[in-house]
């Protein structure tokens, strides 16, 4: 993934997230559920209930950025161990 930042860490939120949440809602998840500082040099990765969409939140020193990816039409799913 080509980005404007080189994150030191990547955090995967293991529970599902309501994808109506945007930056502010996901910051609350990072702070309250994950107990992490959203301003750290890291990517925070979230998936929806069907695991066919991914959101990535990060701080790029000038503001928060949110990437959204809908996985391919071949019924691919976001799978993690």
PDB file of N, CA, C and O in Angstrom:
ATOM      1  N   UNK A   1       0.842  -1.160   0.000  1.00  0.00           N
ATOM      2  CA  UNK A   1       0.000   0.000   0.000  1.00  0.00           C
ATOM      3  C   UNK A   1       0.898   1.237   0.000  1.00  0.00           C
ATOM      4  O   UNK A   1       1.743   1.377   0.884  1.00  0.00           O
ATOM      5  N   UNK A   2       0.737   2.114  -0.947  1.00  0.00           N
ATOM      6  CA  UNK A   2       1.509   3.348  -1.022  1.00  0.00           C
ATOM      7  C   UNK A   2       0.769   4.432  -0.250  1.00  0.00           C
ATOM      8  O   UNK A   2      -0.386   4.741  -0.544  1.00  0.00           O
ATOM      9  N   UNK A   3       1.445   5.002   0.737  1.00  0.00           N
ATOM     10  CA  UNK A   3       0.821   6.014   1.580  1.00  0.00           C
ATOM     11  C   UNK A   3       1.781   7.179   1.766  1.00  0.00           C
ATOM     12  O   UNK A   3       2.939   7.118   1.354  1.00  0.00           O
ATOM     13  N   UNK A   4       1.297   8.217   2.377  1.00  0.00           N
ATOM     14  CA  UNK A   4       2.121   9.371   2.673  1.00  0.00           C
ATOM     15  C   UNK A   4       2.844   9.220   4.006  1.00  0.00           C
ATOM     16  O   UNK A   4       3.684  10.054   4.345  1.00  0.00           O
ATOM     17  N   UNK A   5       2.542   8.200   4.749  1.00  0.00           N
ATOM     18  CA  UNK A   5       3.176   7.959   6.046  1.00  0.00           C
ATOM     19  C   UNK A   5       3.806   6.577   6.043  1.00  0.00           C
ATOM     20  O   UNK A   5       3.416   5.697   5.275  1.00  0.00           O
ATOM     21  N   UNK A   6       4.778   6.409   6.907  1.00  0.00           N
ATOM     22  CA  UNK A   6       5.407   5.104   7.115  1.00  0.00           C
ATOM     23  C   UNK A   6       5.113   4.725   8.562  1.00  0.00           C
ATOM     24  O   UNK A   6       5.881   5.088   9.453  1.00  0.00           O
ATOM     25  N   UNK A   7       4.025   4.008   8.821  1.00  0.00           N
ATOM     26  CA  UNK A   7       3.627   3.744  10.202  1.00  0.00           C
ATOM     27  C   UNK A   7       4.596   2.794  10.911  1.00  0.00           C
ATOM     28  O   UNK A   7       5.151   1.868  10.318  1.00  0.00           O
ATOM     29  N   UNK A   8       4.770   3.064  12.191  1.00  0.00           N
ATOM     30  CA  UNK A   8       5.603   2.195  13.021  1.00  0.00           C
ATOM     31  C   UNK A   8       4.829   0.942  13.410  1.00  0.00           C
ATOM     32  O   UNK A   8       5.415  -0.132  13.547  1.00  0.00           O
ATOM     33  N   UNK A   9       3.508   1.074  13.590  1.00  0.00           N
ATOM     34  CA  UNK A   9       2.674  -0.035  14.040  1.00  0.00           C
ATOM     35  C   UNK A   9       1.391  -0.106  13.226  1.00  0.00           C
ATOM     36  O   UNK A   9       0.943   0.885  12.650  1.00  0.00           O
ATOM     37  N   UNK A  10       0.812  -1.302  13.193  1.00  0.00           N
ATOM     38  CA  UNK A  10      -0.496  -1.517  12.578  1.00  0.00           C
ATOM     39  C   UNK A  10      -1.344  -2.271  13.583  1.00  0.00           C
ATOM     40  O   UNK A  10      -0.960  -3.343  14.050  1.00  0.00           O
ATOM     41  N   UNK A  11      -2.507  -1.705  13.918  1.00  0.00           N
ATOM     42  CA  UNK A  11      -3.416  -2.315  14.889  1.00  0.00           C
ATOM     43  C   UNK A  11      -4.685  -2.765  14.181  1.00  0.00           C
ATOM     44  O   UNK A  11      -5.321  -1.985  13.473  1.00  0.00           O
ATOM     45  N   UNK A  12      -5.042  -4.006  14.372  1.00  0.00           N
ATOM     46  CA  UNK A  12      -6.255  -4.563  13.789  1.00  0.00           C
ATOM     47  C   UNK A  12      -7.302  -4.686  14.880  1.00  0.00           C
ATOM     48  O   UNK A  12      -7.094  -5.384  15.872  1.00  0.00           O
ATOM     49  N   UNK A  13      -8.422  -4.010  14.700  1.00  0.00           N
ATOM     50  CA  UNK A  13      -9.529  -4.103  15.642  1.00  0.00           C
ATOM     51  C   UNK A  13     -10.269  -5.394  15.336  1.00  0.00           C
ATOM     52  O   UNK A  13     -10.829  -5.551  14.251  1.00  0.00           O
ATOM     53  N   UNK A  14     -10.271  -6.314  16.286  1.00  0.00           N
ATOM     54  CA  UNK A  14     -10.763  -7.670  16.035  1.00  0.00           C
ATOM     55  C   UNK A  14     -12.288  -7.782  16.002  1.00  0.00           C
ATOM     56  O   UNK A  14     -12.817  -8.740  15.440  1.00  0.00           O
ATOM     57  N   UNK A  15     -12.987  -6.844  16.579  1.00  0.00           N
ATOM     58  CA  UNK A  15     -14.447  -6.875  16.571  1.00  0.00           C
ATOM     59  C   UNK A  15     -14.950  -6.175  15.307  1.00  0.00           C
ATOM     60  O   UNK A  15     -14.190  -5.494  14.619  1.00  0.00           O
ATOM     61  N   UNK A  16     -16.227  -6.349  15.013  1.00  0.00           N
ATOM     62  CA  UNK A  16     -16.788  -5.669  13.842  1.00  0.00           C
ATOM     63  C   UNK A  16     -17.111  -4.217  14.194  1.00  0.00           C
ATOM     64  O   UNK A  16     -17.306  -3.879  15.362  1.00  0.00           O
ATOM     65  N   UNK A  17     -17.163  -3.376  13.181  1.00  0.00           N
ATOM     66  CA  UNK A  17     -17.442  -1.959  13.358  1.00  0.00           C
ATOM     67  C   UNK A  17     -18.607  -1.571  12.459  1.00  0.00           C
ATOM     68  O   UNK A  17     -18.701  -2.012  11.313  1.00  0.00           O
ATOM     69  N   UNK A  18     -19.486  -0.747  12.994  1.00  0.00           N
ATOM     70  CA  UNK A  18     -20.567  -0.174  12.198  1.00  0.00           C
ATOM     71  C   UNK A  18     -19.919   0.783  11.188  1.00  0.00           C
ATOM     72  O   UNK A  18     -19.323   1.784  11.587  1.00  0.00           O
ATOM     73  N   UNK A  19     -20.026   0.493   9.918  1.00  0.00           N
ATOM     74  CA  UNK A  19     -19.341   1.272   8.908  1.00  0.00           C
ATOM     75  C   UNK A  19     -20.012   2.609   8.611  1.00  0.00           C
ATOM     76  O   UNK A  19     -19.581   3.325   7.707  1.00  0.00           O
ATOM     77  N   UNK A  20     -21.050   2.953   9.349  1.00  0.00           N
ATOM     78  CA  UNK A  20     -21.570   4.315   9.271  1.00  0.00           C
ATOM     79  C   UNK A  20     -20.671   5.266  10.046  1.00  0.00           C
ATOM     80  O   UNK A  20     -20.756   6.482   9.876  1.00  0.00           O
ATOM     81  N   UNK A  21     -19.797   4.709  10.910  1.00  0.00           N
ATOM     82  CA  UNK A  21     -18.847   5.542  11.655  1.00  0.00           C
ATOM     83  C   UNK A  21     -17.829   6.119  10.698  1.00  0.00           C
ATOM     84  O   UNK A  21     -17.358   5.455   9.775  1.00  0.00           O
ATOM     85  N   UNK A  22     -17.505   7.372  10.945  1.00  0.00           N
ATOM     86  CA  UNK A  22     -16.468   8.019  10.156  1.00  0.00           C
ATOM     87  C   UNK A  22     -15.279   8.295  11.068  1.00  0.00           C
ATOM     88  O   UNK A  22     -15.064   7.566  12.037  1.00  0.00           O
ATOM     89  N   UNK A  23     -14.519   9.317  10.779  1.00  0.00           N
ATOM     90  CA  UNK A  23     -13.281   9.563  11.520  1.00  0.00           C
ATOM     91  C   UNK A  23     -13.538   9.730  13.016  1.00  0.00           C
ATOM     92  O   UNK A  23     -12.890   9.071  13.829  1.00  0.00           O
ATOM     93  N   UNK A  24     -14.463  10.592  13.385  1.00  0.00           N
ATOM     94  CA  UNK A  24     -14.698  10.842  14.810  1.00  0.00           C
ATOM     95  C   UNK A  24     -15.161   9.598  15.548  1.00  0.00           C
ATOM     96  O   UNK A  24     -14.711   9.344  16.666  1.00  0.00           O
ATOM     97  N   UNK A  25     -16.047   8.818  14.948  1.00  0.00           N
ATOM     98  CA  UNK A  25     -16.529   7.595  15.580  1.00  0.00           C
ATOM     99  C   UNK A  25     -15.430   6.557  15.738  1.00  0.00           C
ATOM    100  O   UNK A  25     -15.379   5.854  16.748  1.00  0.00           O
ATOM    101  N   UNK A  26     -14.554   6.454  14.755  1.00  0.00           N
ATOM    102  CA  UNK A  26     -13.457   5.487  14.837  1.00  0.00           C
ATOM    103  C   UNK A  26     -12.390   5.935  15.837  1.00  0.00           C
ATOM    104  O   UNK A  26     -11.740   5.096  16.462  1.00  0.00           O
ATOM    105  N   UNK A  27     -12.202   7.253  15.994  1.00  0.00           N
ATOM    106  CA  UNK A  27     -11.286   7.752  17.023  1.00  0.00           C
ATOM    107  C   UNK A  27     -11.773   7.319  18.399  1.00  0.00           C
ATOM    108  O   UNK A  27     -10.970   6.927  19.246  1.00  0.00           O
ATOM    109  N   UNK A  28     -13.068   7.385  18.626  1.00  0.00           N
ATOM    110  CA  UNK A  28     -13.635   6.948  19.903  1.00  0.00           C
ATOM    111  C   UNK A  28     -13.365   5.459  20.121  1.00  0.00           C
ATOM    112  O   UNK A  28     -13.031   5.061  21.237  1.00  0.00           O
ATOM    113  N   UNK A  29     -13.500   4.634  19.096  1.00  0.00           N
ATOM    114  CA  UNK A  29     -13.208   3.206  19.200  1.00  0.00           C
ATOM    115  C   UNK A  29     -11.741   2.997  19.576  1.00  0.00           C
ATOM    116  O   UNK A  29     -11.432   2.180  20.444  1.00  0.00           O
ATOM    117  N   UNK A  30     -10.839   3.732  18.926  1.00  0.00           N
ATOM    118  CA  UNK A  30      -9.403   3.597  19.218  1.00  0.00           C
ATOM    119  C   UNK A  30      -9.132   3.971  20.673  1.00  0.00           C
ATOM    120  O   UNK A  30      -8.412   3.260  21.374  1.00  0.00           O
ATOM    121  N   UNK A  31      -9.704   5.079  21.125  1.00  0.00           N
ATOM    122  CA  UNK A  31      -9.437   5.556  22.482  1.00  0.00           C
ATOM    123  C   UNK A  31     -10.096   4.691  23.550  1.00  0.00           C
ATOM    124  O   UNK A  31      -9.447   4.322  24.528  1.00  0.00           O
ATOM    125  N   UNK A  32     -11.372   4.364  23.381  1.00  0.00           N
ATOM    126  CA  UNK A  32     -12.111   3.684  24.444  1.00  0.00           C
ATOM    127  C   UNK A  32     -11.987   2.166  24.395  1.00  0.00           C
ATOM    128  O   UNK A  32     -11.757   1.540  25.430  1.00  0.00           O
ATOM    129  N   UNK A  33     -12.131   1.566  23.237  1.00  0.00           N
ATOM    130  CA  UNK A  33     -12.099   0.097  23.141  1.00  0.00           C
ATOM    131  C   UNK A  33     -10.673  -0.443  23.053  1.00  0.00           C
ATOM    132  O   UNK A  33     -10.335  -1.434  23.701  1.00  0.00           O
ATOM    133  N   UNK A  34      -9.847   0.213  22.251  1.00  0.00           N
ATOM    134  CA  UNK A  34      -8.481  -0.273  22.051  1.00  0.00           C
ATOM    135  C   UNK A  34      -7.508   0.295  23.089  1.00  0.00           C
ATOM    136  O   UNK A  34      -6.395  -0.206  23.248  1.00  0.00           O
ATOM    137  N   UNK A  35      -7.942   1.348  23.794  1.00  0.00           N
ATOM    138  CA  UNK A  35      -7.112   2.000  24.824  1.00  0.00           C
ATOM    139  C   UNK A  35      -5.779   2.491  24.244  1.00  0.00           C
ATOM    140  O   UNK A  35      -4.727   2.333  24.863  1.00  0.00           O
ATOM    141  N   UNK A  36      -5.838   3.085  23.057  1.00  0.00           N
ATOM    142  CA  UNK A  36      -4.647   3.581  22.383  1.00  0.00           C
ATOM    143  C   UNK A  36      -4.826   5.055  22.034  1.00  0.00           C
ATOM    144  O   UNK A  36      -5.943   5.570  21.991  1.00  0.00           O
ATOM    145  N   UNK A  37      -3.705   5.718  21.787  1.00  0.00           N
ATOM    146  CA  UNK A  37      -3.709   7.112  21.381  1.00  0.00           C
ATOM    147  C   UNK A  37      -3.841   7.168  19.857  1.00  0.00           C
ATOM    148  O   UNK A  37      -2.963   6.666  19.155  1.00  0.00           O
ATOM    149  N   UNK A  38      -4.906   7.762  19.330  1.00  0.00           N
ATOM    150  CA  UNK A  38      -5.089   7.794  17.873  1.00  0.00           C
ATOM    151  C   UNK A  38      -4.072   8.673  17.151  1.00  0.00           C
ATOM    152  O   UNK A  38      -3.963   8.600  15.927  1.00  0.00           O
ATOM    153  N   UNK A  39      -3.319   9.510  17.889  1.00  0.00           N
ATOM    154  CA  UNK A  39      -2.323  10.389  17.281  1.00  0.00           C
ATOM    155  C   UNK A  39      -0.964   9.714  17.120  1.00  0.00           C
ATOM    156  O   UNK A  39      -0.027  10.325  16.607  1.00  0.00           O
ATOM    157  N   UNK A  40      -0.853   8.470  17.551  1.00  0.00           N
ATOM    158  CA  UNK A  40       0.438   7.782  17.444  1.00  0.00           C
ATOM    159  C   UNK A  40       0.745   7.433  15.988  1.00  0.00           C
ATOM    160  O   UNK A  40      -0.130   7.491  15.124  1.00  0.00           O
ATOM    161  N   UNK A  41       1.964   7.080  15.741  1.00  0.00           N
ATOM    162  CA  UNK A  41       2.421   6.746  14.394  1.00  0.00           C
ATOM    163  C   UNK A  41       2.002   5.311  14.067  1.00  0.00           C
ATOM    164  O   UNK A  41       2.807   4.383  14.131  1.00  0.00           O
ATOM    165  N   UNK A  42       0.718   5.152  13.714  1.00  0.00           N
ATOM    166  CA  UNK A  42       0.176   3.808  13.512  1.00  0.00           C
ATOM    167  C   UNK A  42      -1.021   3.853  12.579  1.00  0.00           C
ATOM    168  O   UNK A  42      -1.642   4.897  12.379  1.00  0.00           O
ATOM    169  N   UNK A  43      -1.327   2.693  12.014  1.00  0.00           N
ATOM    170  CA  UNK A  43      -2.558   2.493  11.256  1.00  0.00           C
ATOM    171  C   UNK A  43      -3.519   1.712  12.130  1.00  0.00           C
ATOM    172  O   UNK A  43      -3.117   0.790  12.840  1.00  0.00           O
ATOM    173  N   UNK A  44      -4.788   2.082  12.077  1.00  0.00           N
ATOM    174  CA  UNK A  44      -5.835   1.372  12.800  1.00  0.00           C
ATOM    175  C   UNK A  44      -6.787   0.798  11.751  1.00  0.00           C
ATOM    176  O   UNK A  44      -7.403   1.547  10.993  1.00  0.00           O
ATOM    177  N   UNK A  45      -6.904  -0.522  11.707  1.00  0.00           N
ATOM    178  CA  UNK A  45      -7.647  -1.217  10.660  1.00  0.00           C
ATOM    179  C   UNK A  45      -8.942  -1.776  11.241  1.00  0.00           C
ATOM    180  O   UNK A  45      -8.939  -2.410  12.297  1.00  0.00           O
ATOM    181  N   UNK A  46     -10.047  -1.534  10.540  1.00  0.00           N
ATOM    182  CA  UNK A  46     -11.381  -1.969  10.966  1.00  0.00           C
ATOM    183  C   UNK A  46     -12.062  -2.691   9.808  1.00  0.00           C
ATOM    184  O   UNK A  46     -11.812  -2.388   8.641  1.00  0.00           O
ATOM    185  N   UNK A  47     -12.929  -3.653  10.142  1.00  0.00           N
ATOM    186  CA  UNK A  47     -13.718  -4.305   9.090  1.00  0.00           C
ATOM    187  C   UNK A  47     -15.187  -4.343   9.503  1.00  0.00           C
ATOM    188  O   UNK A  47     -15.524  -4.191  10.677  1.00  0.00           O
ATOM    189  N   UNK A  48     -16.049  -4.549   8.513  1.00  0.00           N
ATOM    190  CA  UNK A  48     -17.486  -4.597   8.765  1.00  0.00           C
ATOM    191  C   UNK A  48     -17.924  -6.028   9.096  1.00  0.00           C
ATOM    192  O   UNK A  48     -17.108  -6.949   9.119  1.00  0.00           O
ATOM    193  N   UNK A  49     -19.208  -6.194   9.350  1.00  0.00           N
ATOM    194  CA  UNK A  49     -19.739  -7.497   9.780  1.00  0.00           C
ATOM    195  C   UNK A  49     -19.532  -8.584   8.734  1.00  0.00           C
ATOM    196  O   UNK A  49     -19.182  -9.712   9.084  1.00  0.00           O
ATOM    197  N   UNK A  50     -19.739  -8.271   7.466  1.00  0.00           N
ATOM    198  CA  UNK A  50     -19.571  -9.279   6.407  1.00  0.00           C
ATOM    199  C   UNK A  50     -18.111  -9.448   5.998  1.00  0.00           C
ATOM    200  O   UNK A  50     -17.776 -10.324   5.201  1.00  0.00           O
ATOM    201  N   UNK A  51     -17.251  -8.603   6.550  1.00  0.00           N
ATOM    202  CA  UNK A  51     -15.818  -8.628   6.257  1.00  0.00           C
ATOM    203  C   UNK A  51     -15.507  -8.457   4.762  1.00  0.00           C
ATOM    204  O   UNK A  51     -14.549  -9.025   4.238  1.00  0.00           O
ATOM    205  N   UNK A  52     -16.337  -7.670   4.107  1.00  0.00           N
ATOM    206  CA  UNK A  52     -16.070  -7.380   2.698  1.00  0.00           C
ATOM    207  C   UNK A  52     -15.682  -5.919   2.478  1.00  0.00           C
ATOM    208  O   UNK A  52     -15.551  -5.464   1.342  1.00  0.00           O
ATOM    209  N   UNK A  53     -15.497  -5.184   3.595  1.00  0.00           N
ATOM    210  CA  UNK A  53     -15.063  -3.797   3.536  1.00  0.00           C
ATOM    211  C   UNK A  53     -14.040  -3.550   4.644  1.00  0.00           C
ATOM    212  O   UNK A  53     -14.108  -4.151   5.716  1.00  0.00           O
ATOM    213  N   UNK A  54     -13.096  -2.660   4.367  1.00  0.00           N
ATOM    214  CA  UNK A  54     -12.037  -2.332   5.316  1.00  0.00           C
ATOM    215  C   UNK A  54     -11.907  -0.814   5.393  1.00  0.00           C
ATOM    216  O   UNK A  54     -11.974  -0.123   4.376  1.00  0.00           O
ATOM    217  N   UNK A  55     -11.721  -0.300   6.615  1.00  0.00           N
ATOM    218  CA  UNK A  55     -11.406   1.116   6.819  1.00  0.00           C
ATOM    219  C   UNK A  55     -10.083   1.193   7.562  1.00  0.00           C
ATOM    220  O   UNK A  55      -9.831   0.420   8.486  1.00  0.00           O
ATOM    221  N   UNK A  56      -9.244   2.132   7.152  1.00  0.00           N
ATOM    222  CA  UNK A  56      -7.947   2.349   7.793  1.00  0.00           C
ATOM    223  C   UNK A  56      -7.872   3.809   8.213  1.00  0.00           C
ATOM    224  O   UNK A  56      -8.014   4.719   7.396  1.00  0.00           O
ATOM    225  N   UNK A  57      -7.648   4.009   9.501  1.00  0.00           N
ATOM    226  CA  UNK A  57      -7.560   5.349  10.074  1.00  0.00           C
ATOM    227  C   UNK A  57      -6.120   5.613  10.481  1.00  0.00           C
ATOM    228  O   UNK A  57      -5.466   4.741  11.053  1.00  0.00           O
ATOM    229  N   UNK A  58      -5.617   6.821  10.187  1.00  0.00           N
ATOM    230  CA  UNK A  58      -4.287   7.189  10.666  1.00  0.00           C
ATOM    231  C   UNK A  58      -4.147   8.705  10.761  1.00  0.00           C
ATOM    232  O   UNK A  58      -4.866   9.458  10.105  1.00  0.00           O
ATOM    233  N   UNK A  59      -3.211   9.123  11.589  1.00  0.00           N
ATOM    234  CA  UNK A  59      -2.860  10.531  11.763  1.00  0.00           C
ATOM    235  C   UNK A  59      -1.629  10.799  10.916  1.00  0.00           C
ATOM    236  O   UNK A  59      -0.621  10.110  11.068  1.00  0.00           O
ATOM    237  N   UNK A  60      -1.685  11.778  10.030  1.00  0.00           N
ATOM    238  CA  UNK A  60      -0.540  12.029   9.136  1.00  0.00           C
ATOM    239  C   UNK A  60       0.205  13.325   9.464  1.00  0.00           C
ATOM    240  O   UNK A  60       0.831  13.921   8.588  1.00  0.00           O
ATOM    241  N   UNK A  61       0.137  13.752  10.705  1.00  0.00           N
ATOM    242  CA  UNK A  61       0.810  14.958  11.215  1.00  0.00           C
ATOM    243  C   UNK A  61       0.081  16.251  10.864  1.00  0.00           C
ATOM    244  O   UNK A  61       0.379  17.292  11.450  1.00  0.00           O
ATOM    245  N   UNK A  62      -0.858  16.216   9.935  1.00  0.00           N
ATOM    246  CA  UNK A  62      -1.630  17.418   9.606  1.00  0.00           C
ATOM    247  C   UNK A  62      -3.119  17.215   9.848  1.00  0.00           C
ATOM    248  O   UNK A  62      -3.892  18.172   9.804  1.00  0.00           O
ATOM    249  N   UNK A  63      -3.518  15.992  10.099  1.00  0.00           N
ATOM    250  CA  UNK A  63      -4.920  15.671  10.321  1.00  0.00           C
ATOM    251  C   UNK A  63      -5.135  14.171  10.172  1.00  0.00           C
ATOM    252  O   UNK A  63      -4.223  13.433   9.798  1.00  0.00           O
ATOM    253  N   UNK A  64      -6.339  13.739  10.467  1.00  0.00           N
ATOM    254  CA  UNK A  64      -6.658  12.319  10.332  1.00  0.00           C
ATOM    255  C   UNK A  64      -7.030  12.010   8.883  1.00  0.00           C
ATOM    256  O   UNK A  64      -7.648  12.821   8.193  1.00  0.00           O
ATOM    257  N   UNK A  65      -6.640  10.832   8.450  1.00  0.00           N
ATOM    258  CA  UNK A  65      -7.006  10.344   7.126  1.00  0.00           C
ATOM    259  C   UNK A  65      -7.742   9.025   7.294  1.00  0.00           C
ATOM    260  O   UNK A  65      -7.424   8.237   8.185  1.00  0.00           O
ATOM    261  N   UNK A  66      -8.713   8.791   6.445  1.00  0.00           N
ATOM    262  CA  UNK A  66      -9.495   7.564   6.500  1.00  0.00           C
ATOM    263  C   UNK A  66      -9.541   6.963   5.110  1.00  0.00           C
ATOM    264  O   UNK A  66     -10.019   7.589   4.164  1.00  0.00           O
ATOM    265  N   UNK A  67      -9.043   5.748   4.995  1.00  0.00           N
ATOM    266  CA  UNK A  67      -9.099   5.013   3.731  1.00  0.00           C
ATOM    267  C   UNK A  67     -10.208   3.981   3.837  1.00  0.00           C
ATOM    268  O   UNK A  67     -10.384   3.345   4.877  1.00  0.00           O
ATOM    269  N   UNK A  68     -10.947   3.824   2.759  1.00  0.00           N
ATOM    270  CA  UNK A  68     -12.057   2.873   2.703  1.00  0.00           C
ATOM    271  C   UNK A  68     -11.845   1.982   1.495  1.00  0.00           C
ATOM    272  O   UNK A  68     -11.573   2.462   0.395  1.00  0.00           O
ATOM    273  N   UNK A  69     -11.971   0.684   1.708  1.00  0.00           N
ATOM    274  CA  UNK A  69     -11.779  -0.269   0.599  1.00  0.00           C
ATOM    275  C   UNK A  69     -12.925  -1.265   0.611  1.00  0.00           C
ATOM    276  O   UNK A  69     -13.196  -1.910   1.624  1.00  0.00           O
ATOM    277  N   UNK A  70     -13.591  -1.381  -0.525  1.00  0.00           N
ATOM    278  CA  UNK A  70     -14.591  -2.440  -0.699  1.00  0.00           C
ATOM    279  C   UNK A  70     -13.874  -3.535  -1.467  1.00  0.00           C
ATOM    280  O   UNK A  70     -13.363  -3.308  -2.564  1.00  0.00           O
ATOM    281  N   UNK A  71     -13.841  -4.725  -0.883  1.00  0.00           N
ATOM    282  CA  UNK A  71     -13.109  -5.824  -1.496  1.00  0.00           C
ATOM    283  C   UNK A  71     -13.809  -6.293  -2.763  1.00  0.00           C
ATOM    284  O   UNK A  71     -15.009  -6.081  -2.936  1.00  0.00           O
ATOM    285  N   UNK A  72     -13.059  -6.924  -3.637  1.00  0.00           N
ATOM    286  CA  UNK A  72     -13.474  -7.268  -4.995  1.00  0.00           C
ATOM    287  C   UNK A  72     -14.806  -7.969  -5.150  1.00  0.00           C
ATOM    288  O   UNK A  72     -15.374  -8.513  -4.203  1.00  0.00           O
ATOM    289  N   UNK A  73     -15.275  -7.934  -6.368  1.00  0.00           N
ATOM    290  CA  UNK A  73     -16.567  -8.520  -6.714  1.00  0.00           C
ATOM    291  C   UNK A  73     -16.524 -10.047  -6.730  1.00  0.00           C
ATOM    292  O   UNK A  73     -17.547 -10.688  -6.970  1.00  0.00           O
ATOM    293  N   UNK A  74     -15.370 -10.630  -6.482  1.00  0.00           N
ATOM    294  CA  UNK A  74     -15.252 -12.102  -6.497  1.00  0.00           C
ATOM    295  C   UNK A  74     -15.585 -12.698  -5.142  1.00  0.00           C
ATOM    296  O   UNK A  74     -15.181 -13.814  -4.815  1.00  0.00           O
ATOM    297  N   UNK A  75     -16.326 -11.934  -4.367  1.00  0.00           N
ATOM    298  CA  UNK A  75     -16.738 -12.397  -3.031  1.00  0.00           C
ATOM    299  C   UNK A  75     -15.554 -12.621  -2.096  1.00  0.00           C
ATOM    300  O   UNK A  75     -15.598 -13.488  -1.224  1.00  0.00           O
ATOM    301  N   UNK A  76     -14.509 -11.844  -2.281  1.00  0.00           N
ATOM    302  CA  UNK A  76     -13.378 -11.951  -1.379  1.00  0.00           C
ATOM    303  C   UNK A  76     -13.751 -11.378  -0.023  1.00  0.00           C
ATOM    304  O   UNK A  76     -14.611 -10.503   0.081  1.00  0.00           O
ATOM    305  N   UNK A  77     -13.106 -11.872   0.999  1.00  0.00           N
ATOM    306  CA  UNK A  77     -13.375 -11.439   2.356  1.00  0.00           C
ATOM    307  C   UNK A  77     -12.064 -11.088   3.030  1.00  0.00           C
ATOM    308  O   UNK A  77     -11.013 -11.637   2.700  1.00  0.00           O
ATOM    309  N   UNK A  78     -12.139 -10.159   3.985  1.00  0.00           N
ATOM    310  CA  UNK A  78     -10.989  -9.808   4.805  1.00  0.00           C
ATOM    311  C   UNK A  78     -10.853 -10.877   5.881  1.00  0.00           C
ATOM    312  O   UNK A  78     -11.706 -10.989   6.761  1.00  0.00           O
ATOM    313  N   UNK A  79      -9.792 -11.655   5.812  1.00  0.00           N
ATOM    314  CA  UNK A  79      -9.606 -12.777   6.729  1.00  0.00           C
ATOM    315  C   UNK A  79      -8.342 -12.550   7.536  1.00  0.00           C
ATOM    316  O   UNK A  79      -7.305 -12.174   6.989  1.00  0.00           O
ATOM    317  N   UNK A  80      -8.431 -12.776   8.824  1.00  0.00           N
ATOM    318  CA  UNK A  80      -7.263 -12.674   9.691  1.00  0.00           C
ATOM    319  C   UNK A  80      -7.330 -13.785  10.716  1.00  0.00           C
ATOM    320  O   UNK A  80      -8.399 -14.321  11.006  1.00  0.00           O
ATOM    321  N   UNK A  81      -6.186 -14.119  11.255  1.00  0.00           N
ATOM    322  CA  UNK A  81      -6.093 -15.215  12.227  1.00  0.00           C
ATOM    323  C   UNK A  81      -6.408 -14.747  13.610  1.00  0.00           C
ATOM    324  O   UNK A  81      -6.377 -15.539  14.552  1.00  0.00           O
TER     325      UNK A  81
END
